[in-house]
Amino acid sequence: MRRREVVAGLLALSGGAWLPGCSARRTLRVGLHTWIGYESLYLAEGFGWLPEGVLLHSTANASASLAALHEGRVEVVALTLDEVLLGRAQGLPLTAVLVFNVSAGADVLVVRPEVTELAQLAGQRVAVERSVLGELMLAKVLARAGLQEEQVEVVDLPPDRQLAGWREGRIDAAVSYEPTASLLEAEGGRRLFDSRQIPETIFDVLAIHRERIRGREGLLRGLLAAHFVALDHIRVSRQDALYRIASRQRVAPEVVQRALAGVALPGLAGNRGYLLAGSRFDQAAQLLEQMLLERDLLPFEDGRALLFDGRYLPPTDGRRRG
């Protein structure tokens, strides 16, 4: 079965409310920044698999994506699970409807070559985005190093600005992710800590603003269906996907390959399993909430009501069987 036919079948099964001539001639704006786990949506856009009316709104980083949601410029946003919890604490009615990926080495600490162990971070300038994920990674690094935050000089610098800071000699280490991590390594940096040391803690999800999604449910289902078709393309046509992603990110295909190796990309069955009460995702959300509360990164307990919802997932992956 050709992939274009698969897409048509999936989108039809997803409700069809996005089709021309339907009353839902709305737009669904998706805020996302450069991250390997979100590239399925850019692939879907490039192949023309997104429903008409779904618009990708690129931002510089996760904080900017969350700001776009606050300001009403997007209805859907790609965030880490901890950022969803933070957004909910700020009054946003957010619900995760898709798990893009689970970090398994893609979130890293890159240091100058003379830093050979974590304890040597004392007195060093460490770049970190002052997001919840940045704070969480920094907390884990410092705990492993046996250091307090006041023993390092924290530089508020998101990944999209870290390469410039590194080249200008303003930082000695960076809490980062791909593709910036590999770019820092190309400048002589070395990885000293990554998310493999905190397994099943960092989830990237697609989250909806529940109030703004009303009337756009068909577009949302079509968006999720297109994601799974693009995910299949990454798996089946790996080299083509590598070069397309590398071209969009303006990096070498080897950087994309390394980034993909640092994440687990759950398919439709995996998503169905994750978006259930009592799942590993649910358990991780509980643990993550407690970690954030203990670090005073979350102002109050969330309760996790409507934190995730699998109802918008497509009923089938559309692949030929047998």
Secondary structure, 3 states (H helix, E strand, C coil): CCHHHHHHHHHHHCCCCCCCCCCCCCCEEEEECCCHHHHHHHHHHHHCCCCCCEEEEECCCHHHHHHHHHCCCCCEEEEEHHHHHHHHHCCCCEEEEEEEEEECCCEEEEECCCCCCHHHHCCCEEEECCCHHHHHHHHHHHHHHCCCHHHCEEEECCHHHHHHHHHCCCCCEEEEECCHHHHHHHCCCEEEEEHHHCCCCCEEEEEEECCCCCCCHHHHHHHHHHHHHHHHHHHHCHHHHHHHHHHHHCCCHHHHHHHHHCEECCCHHHHHHHCCCCCHHHHHHHHHHHHHHHCCCCCCCCCCCCCECCCCCCCCCCCCCC
